[in-house]
Amino acid sequence: MGRRLLILGAGGHGRAVADLAVECGWSVAGFTDRTRGPGVLGEDDDIKGLIRAGKADAAVVGLGNTALARRSELFDLLKDAGATIPTLVHPRASVSRTCRIGVGTVVFPGVVLGAAVDVGDNVVLYSNAVAEHDCRIAAHAYLSPGVILTGAVTIEESTFIGAGAVLFPGITVGAQAVVAAGAVVTGGVQAGATVLGSPARPVVPARGA
Ligand SMILES: CC(C)(COP(=O)(O)OP(=O)(O)OC[C@H]1O[C@@H](n2cnc3c(N)ncnc32)[C@H](O)[C@@H]1OP(=O)(O)O)[C@@H](O)C(=O)NCCC(=O)NCCS
């Protein structure tokens, strides 16, 4: 299998993913981005063409938390294009062998994934994030550095968890919710809500409320 990786997004997160990819044995074919710059091969509209022209052997999403909605759209575009989408796990992450990790997911150094943890596609697990036994992290979720999911926490699709947040055992965070940096989440979070503080409280009404 070839080992040249295309990264969608040339910003800070994209460059962090490039660094991770090299640690995982890939070479970086280049980036796509709206703005031209070093290593940028084209824009979003060029992605399918670049893949079909064999400019890279595989591709991953490298947009960060400033473009959360676009992350899932670009992932779908990669699937439509028939791209090979790898899973990148840093050699210094600790992953239980009973853990499943989806494609397009990036696992940075120091991450710990415990027994029977299930991680979906296109998830970001930043440095030193911990998910203990039986957690479920759905597609497109984004866990910032140092997040702690205690046992059996469920993170639904496209949620954002800020740096250093701690989530109590067994709770569920609904789809597209936002948990602020440093929050201590002691109960469930509704889909689309933003919570912050210790104990965490909603700051924006849940969608439809
Ligand atoms: C929750 C969050 C998304 C809210 O962002 P926002 O809507 O732009 O909110 P603002 O920055 O305007 O702050 C609104 C208020 O909440 C407070 N606040 C913001 N973040 C807070 C936090 N994490 N904990 C406690 N209070 C916070 C602000 O001080 C401000 O208070 P004020 O109204 O008394 O001045 C953001 O603050 C946050 O925590 N982001 C996570 C950052 C992170 O971890 N990034 C990692 C990327 S890898």
The ligand as a Gaussian input file, in Angstrom:
#p B3LYP/6-31G(d) Opt

LIG

0 1
 C      -17.456000      27.186000      25.833000
 C      -16.813000      28.016000      24.763000
 C      -16.886000      27.270000      23.432000
 C      -17.639000      29.320000      24.707000
 O      -17.125000      30.136000      23.737000
 P      -17.862000      31.523000      23.425000
 O      -19.299000      31.273000      23.105000
 O      -17.025000      32.196000      22.390000
 O      -17.853000      32.266000      24.805000
 P      -17.075000      33.565000      25.230000
 O      -15.611000      33.383000      25.052000
 O      -17.736000      34.728000      24.571000
 O      -17.359000      33.621000      26.797000
 C      -18.664000      33.846000      27.304000
 C      -18.562000      33.890000      28.821000
 O      -18.253000      32.556000      29.321000
 C      -17.011000      32.575000      30.024000
 N      -16.298000      31.367000      29.657000
 C      -15.861000      31.049000      28.422000
 N      -15.287000      29.848000      28.433000
 C      -15.378000      29.403000      29.684000
 C      -14.948000      28.216000      30.288000
 N      -14.348000      27.267000      29.592000
 N      -15.204000      28.049000      31.610000
 C      -15.822000      29.038000      32.322000
 N      -16.250000      30.187000      31.777000
 C      -16.020000      30.358000      30.475000
 C      -16.304000      33.816000      29.557000
 O      -15.383000      34.300000      30.505000
 C      -17.447000      34.778000      29.347000
 O      -17.860000      35.266000      30.581000
 P      -18.491000      36.748000      30.731000
 O      -19.754000      36.744000      29.917000
 O      -18.719000      36.883000      32.190000
 O      -17.456000      37.677000      30.185000
 C      -15.328000      28.338000      24.997000
 O      -15.130000      29.310000      25.945000
 C      -14.489000      27.121000      25.371000
 O      -14.454000      26.639000      26.508000
 N      -13.778000      26.649000      24.360000
 C      -12.900000      25.505000      24.462000
 C      -11.491000      25.889000      24.044000
 C      -10.663000      24.650000      23.902000
 O      -10.606000      23.805000      24.767000
 N       -9.998000      24.525000      22.754000
 C       -9.177000      23.376000      22.496000
 C       -8.954000      23.229000      21.017000
 S       -7.852000      21.886000      20.681000

